[in-house]
Amino acid sequence: MSSVLKKITLFAGPAIFLFLQFLGGPEGLSENAFSVLCVTIWMALWWVTEAVPIAVTALLPIVLFPLTGAIDIGTTTESYGHKYVFLYLGGFILAAAIERWGLHKRIALNIINLIGSNIKKIILGFMLATAFLSMWISNTATSVMMLPIGTAIIAQLKDNPKTVENETEIFGKALMLAIAYSASIGGIATLIGTPPNLVLAGIVEELYGIEISFSKWIVLGLPVSALVLFLCYQYLTSRAFDFKQKEFPGGKQEIRRLLKQLGNMRASEKRVMIIFIITAFCWISRSFLLQKLFPAIDDTIIAMAAAVLLFLVPAGDADRKLLTWEEAVQIPWGIIILFGGGMALATGFSETGLAEWIGSQLVNLENLPLLLLVVILVAAVNFLTEITSNLATTAMLLPILASMALALNLHPYFLMVGATLAASCAFMLPVATPPNAVVFGSGYLKIPDMIRTGFWLNILSIVVISLIIYFGLPYLWDFDPREIPSKFTGN
């Protein structure tokens, strides 16, 4: 985003807000609801252009909702302490411990080592390792961690006299894109894998009082992630790039050298791994096993219990605990605040009646075939997140889509889940996602490379997500798209 546009929208946001407040709202829209709409427009402008850091934009409701009289300060700030905010906080702390002791590197290298030294299999190994890690730790951290491993492999190929001419350049581009894409795709699989997933869960909880649990999400997210990852692998290795060299000279040796460099698993790594495995098991089994023993337990309690445990358990091979507070405070607090801003917007939409008003304006779309409506929505969100934050986009759109679904006599999950999945599938531009930016900075890629490869992957993901939402989601989550339960309508 150009600095000139950022400067323009920096002033345009508040100017438009004040102008709209002066004009007043349309007939049929309450003053409070119109104020929330004005705040949303201001936030959307700043979020899209990142005129200020997106977490700063997320704080605007705390100032503007009470001052405009839309929602009182107590109700507004409650959103920033939503239980899903703490679920993600627990996930961040767990990820910090995994990274602190290098467990993520050991997991990645062992996965790659198992795959083999065939060029395509090495790319598959990197994709599986990256996708698995990004299910549990941030996509950004995953791509940053995998980048030096990838560049070491590329260097090994470049320095080998048996390497075919130009093969290093082709392999370098393919591997860098594989890392970026699989970091984004892997995050789809779990509720904590990528911020948009938790924004959806939080907004559904806020609007309807319904919980989307870790196990409920993984039933949908894991198959979607696995299918898109498989298609991405096939596309990268069979269509996007043509490898003349089938076997990687010395590739296996480089992975083994890096594993040897790590040495034997230390006590600290083992203890973090045990806590990680127990936490994942509890998240997955909570709804059908743990709640029978502890009825009040939920995913947030599990996450925070794991976080507390990391501060209590000794490292074993060092005179310290597995995690210190000084290390924990390095987590990305901006994303935590951004969650709160998304929840505050959802509260504003529901409390003031803005959601119902927006929904009533969208009834003309009901004449579109349902599958076409889903495709249009998924495609719009997919390409919008090429230039905007996927987290900010979902926080902005999901309350609107919830209202739109009810106006069209559709189950809200139908549109909201489609938009959430699409937000994680922006593959064309370096600015689209942090993993794209990380690998672009490696020097192996140019923007035309990313656009040419990413465009067709965007199209693939739009087709896959649209079909899964239309045919698979109602079956997996057991609902009829054309029937709206009373808990969603408030009746």
Residue, then its C-alpha position, 0 to 999 in steps of 0.5 A: m500500500s502506497s504511503v500517499l494512500k495511507k496518508i490520505t486515508l489517515f485523515a479520510g477515516p475520521a473525516i468521513f466519520l464526522f461527515l456521516q455523523f453530521l448528515g445522519g442515518p437513513e430512515g429505519l436505522s436507529e441513531n445508535a446503529f448508524s453510529v456503529l456503521c460510521v465507526t465500522i466504515w472508519m475502521a474498514l478504511w484504516w484496516v484496508t490501507e493499514a494507515v495505522p497499525i491494525a491493532v490500533t484501529a481495533l481500539l477505536p470502538i473503546v473510544l467511539f462507541p461510548l462517545t457516540g452513545a452507541i454502546d456503553i464502555g463496560t459492554t464495549t470493553e467486555s469484548y476485549g476479554h472474550k474467552y476466545v481472546f484467551l484461547y489464542l493467548g494460550g496458543f501463543i504461549l504454547a507456541a513460544a515454548i515450542e520455539r524457545w526449545g527448538l522443538h519445531k525444528r526437530i519436528a520439521l527436519n524429521i518429517i522431511n528426512l522421512i520423505g526421501s531425496n526425490i526433488k518432488k518428495i523434498i518439496l512434499g516433505f517441506m509442505l507437510a512439515t510446514a503445514f503441520l507446524s502451522m496448525w499449532i503455531s503462527n503461520t509467520a513463525t512457521s515460515v520464518m523457521m522453515l526458511p533457513i532450512g529451505t535455503a540450506i537445501i537450495a544452497q546444497l543443490k547449487d554447490n553440487p557439480k551434478t546439478v542440472e543447469n538452471e535447476t537451482e533457480i526453478f527448485g528455489k522458487a518452487l520450494m519458497l512458494a511451497i513453504a509460504y502456501s503450506a504455512s497458510i493452508g496448514g493454519i486452516a486445519t485447527l481452531i487456533g491455526t490462524p486468526p480468522n478461525l477464532v474470529l469466526a468462533g468468537i463472533v458466533e459465540e457473541l452473536y448467537g451464544i453458540e460454541i464452535s469447539f476445537s473438535k467441531w472445527i477440525v472435522l471441517g478444517l483438517p479435510v479442507s486443509a489436507l485437500v487444498l495442500f494436496l492440490c497445491y503440491q500437485y500444482l506446484t510440482s506438475r504444472a507450475f514448475d518443470f523439474k529436469q532433475k528427479e533426484f536431489p544430489g546430497g539432499k538427504q545428507e544435508i537434512r541429516r547434517l542439520l538433524k545431527q547439529l540439533g543433537n539428541m532431544r533434551a529434557s526441555e524439548k521432551r517436556v514441552m512435547i509432552i505438554f503439547i501432545i496432552t493439550a492437543f489430545c484434550w482439545i480434540s477429545r474434550s467434547f466427547l470425553l473430558q466433558k463427561l468428567f469435567p462438565a465446565i471444561d472448554d478449549t480456553i480452560i485447556a489452553m490456559a492450563a497448558a500455559v500455566l503449566l509451562f511456567l511451572v515445569p522445570a526445564g530439566d537441562a537448565d536451571r529455569k522453567l520451560l517458559t519465563w514471563e520475559e519470553a512470554v511477553q514477546i508474543p504478538w499482543g497486537i493480534i490479541i487486541l485485534f481479536g477484541g476489536g472484532m468482537a466489539l464490532a460484532t457486539g455493536f452489530s447485534e446490540t444496536g440492530l445494525a445487523e438486522w438492518i443490513g440484512s434487510q438491504l440484501v434481500n435482492l440477492e436471494n434470487l441468485p442460485l445458492l452455489l453461485l452466491v457461495v462462489i461469489l462470496v468466496a472469490a470476493v474474500n479471497f481476492l480482497t485479502e490479497i491486499t488486506s489483512n485476513l484477520a481484519t477482513t474477517a473481523m469486518l465482514l463476518p457480522i455483516l455476513a451473519s445478517m445477510a444470511l438471515a435476510l436470505n433465509l440461509h443458515p449463517y454458517f453457510l456464508m460465514v464459514g465460507a468467508t473464513l476459509a477463503a480469507s486464509c487462501a490468498f497466494m498471489l502477492p507478498v503483502a497478502t500474508p506474512p508467509n508470502a512476505v517472508v519467502f519473498g524476502s529470500g531473494y528467490l522470487k519476483i512479484p511476477d512469479m508469485i502472481r503467475t503461480g498464486f493466481w491459479l492456486n487462488i482459483l483452485s482454492i475458490v473452487v475447492i472451498s465453494l464445493i466443500i461449503y455447498f456440499g460438505l459443510p451441511y453434512l459435516w456440521d449437521f444442518d440444513p442450509r435453508e433452515i434457520p434454527s430459532k437460536f440464530t434468530g433470537n426467537 
